[in-house]
Amino acid sequence: MHHFQYRDGRLYAEEVSVTALAEEYGTPLYLYSAATFRRHFKAFDSAFDGIEHLTCFSVKANSNLAVLRLLGEMGAGMDIVSGGELYRALKAGVPAGRIVYSGVGKRPSEIREALEAGILMFNVESVAELHKINEVAGSMGKTAKISFRINPDVDPQTHPYISTGMKKNKFGLDIDHSLEAYELAAGMEHIDPVGMDCHIGSQLTSLDPFLEALDKLLVFYGRLKDMGLNITYLDLGGGLGIPYDSEEPPHPSEFGQALRKRLEGVPLKLILEPGRVVAGNSGVLITEVVYTKSNPSKNFLIVDAGMNDLIRPSLYGSYHKIEEVEHHGRSASLYDVVGPICESGDFLARDRELPEVQAGERLAVYSAGAYGFVMSSNYNSRPRACELLVDGDKVTVARKRETYEDLVENEC
C-alpha cells in the first residue's frame, strides 16, 4: 500500500495536491511519501521480530539524505557500496555501528574512511580485497571485522542484469572455495572474520531462491564452526520484489516466518538489506506532456522526463504504471510515452493504453522511489530533477532542482 491516492479525480501525495506541487516546483519531479516509507520499513523490520536482527536499508536504492535520515530515526542501519554512500549515511545521522559495506571495488581510501568511522563490518568479495583491507587496517593500527560474500550459485529467477548470486556473476566468492578464504582471514593479524554474507539478486518474487541460498549457507556455517571460527552474523542481503505490474511477491511476513523456522536454535544475528521493497512504491515521478504526435503506426506522448531521469524502462525493459495526475474521462488509445533524449531507447512505456492526454497535462509514473533518481544523469546536458518529501501536509525540498550553472560548476 502507498499514500498516493485520488480525490475527486485528482492525485494527492498524502495530504498535498500533486498538481499544486508540480505547478510550484516544476517537472520532472520526484515525490516521496514519508508515511509510505515508514509503513514499508516497519512492515519489513517487524516481520523478523523474535529473531535478533538488524535491518540495513540499501542506500543504492535511494540515497537522498532526507530519506536516509527518516529511516535512520526508525532504527535502520545502512548497506553501502561506496565511500560516497558512507558519507551520506553518516551525514544523515546513522551510527557507523549500523553500517555494513558491500561492493566489489572498494578503494584503499574508502576502506580507510570506513575503518575511521568504525563501521560494523565489510562484506568482502575477493581475496585481493581481503589483503588490501588487512594492509590498510594494519597501517592504521586497527582490526577490520569482515564477512565474505559467498556466491551460492542460486538462480534468483530475475532479470539477468540484477542477478548477483550465480557462478557467472562478478560478485562474491565461490562457495566451494570460500573455506580457503576464511582460513586465510583467520590467520591475518588485522582481520576478524565475524560473519557470512550472501546477496543473490533483486526484484525476487519467490522465497524459494532465498531459502535455497540459506540452506547452503547453514551447511557452510557448520564447516566454519568445525574450523573453530566464531561467526556471529548472517547477512542475507536484500532482493525481495514489489508489484510493478502483475507480480505477486511474497509479503515480508512470509519471509520472516520462513527464516524463523530455518534459524531456530542457530546463534547468529541476522542482517537484512532491503531496498526496493521499502523505497520502490514510496515514490512517483511526475512529468508533463510537451507534445502529442502520431504517425501511421504509432501515437506518441512526448514528455519532459527522459531516460536520464528514470532509466529502468530503457535499461531493463521495466514496467512502471502510468496514470494521469488529473482524470479527464477521455477515451483511451495506445501510446509510446517517450522523453526528449536523443536516443531511440528513450522511453517510459511502449504500446501503453492511456486516456487521450493533451500537451500541458501531467502524468504520474509509479514505483519510482527505488532506482529512480539515484540512477539519473545529466545526459544531453539536462539538469536533474527536484526531489520532494511529503509528510502529511508538510513538504520538504529534499533536493533542489539543478540549474544550468550546476551543470558546469566543476568544469574549467
Number of C-alpha atoms within 10 A of each C-alpha: 8 18 21 24 14 16 10 7 13 15 22 19 27 22 16 17 18 24 18 11 18 19 9 9 16 16 21 24 26 25 28 30 26 25 18 23 24 17 16 21 23 16 16 21 22 15 19 23 13 11 18 12 17 21 25 26 30 28 27 19 21 24 21 20 18 18 19 25 19 17 23 21 12 13 18 23 28 32 30 26 21 21 18 12 19 25 14 19 26 19 13 20 14 22 19 20 13 20 27 26 24 25 16 16 13 20 14 15 11 17 22 18 15 23 22 13 16 17 19 19 24 30 28 28 24 21 18 9 18 23 16 16 26 21 17 19 21 16 11 13 10 16 17 26 20 24 30 28 29 28 28 24 18 21 19 27 17 18 14 13 11 17 22 25 26 18 16 10 15 13 23 28 22 18 17 11 10 20 17 11 14 20 14 15 21 17 11 16 14 21 23 21 25 19 25 27 24 27 26 29 26 24 23 25 20 18 18 14 18 25 16 15 22 20 15 16 21 16 10 18 20 12 13 18 11 10 13 10 18 14 18 15 22 23 26 21 26 26 26 24 25 22 17 17 11 8 12 13 16 16 18 20 16 13 18 19 14 15 19 17 9 14 16 11 8 12 13 19 16 21 23 26 25 26 28 26 29 28 28 27 25 28 30 26 25 29 26 24 21 17 15 16 11 11 7 5 5 12 18 18 25 23 26 20 29 26 25 25 26 23 23 20 17 19 12 12 15 14 19 19 15 20 17 21 23 19 15 12 9 10 10 12 13 16 23 20 24 22 26 17 18 11 11 9 16 21 25 28 22 17 13 16 15 18 17 16 21 13 13 12 16 24 23 24 23 21 25 27 26 24 21 23 24 17 16 18 17 13 14 10 12 18 20 24 26 19 23 22 23 23 17 14 10 11 18 12 14 18 16 12 18 14 13 11 9 12 14 10 9 7 6 4
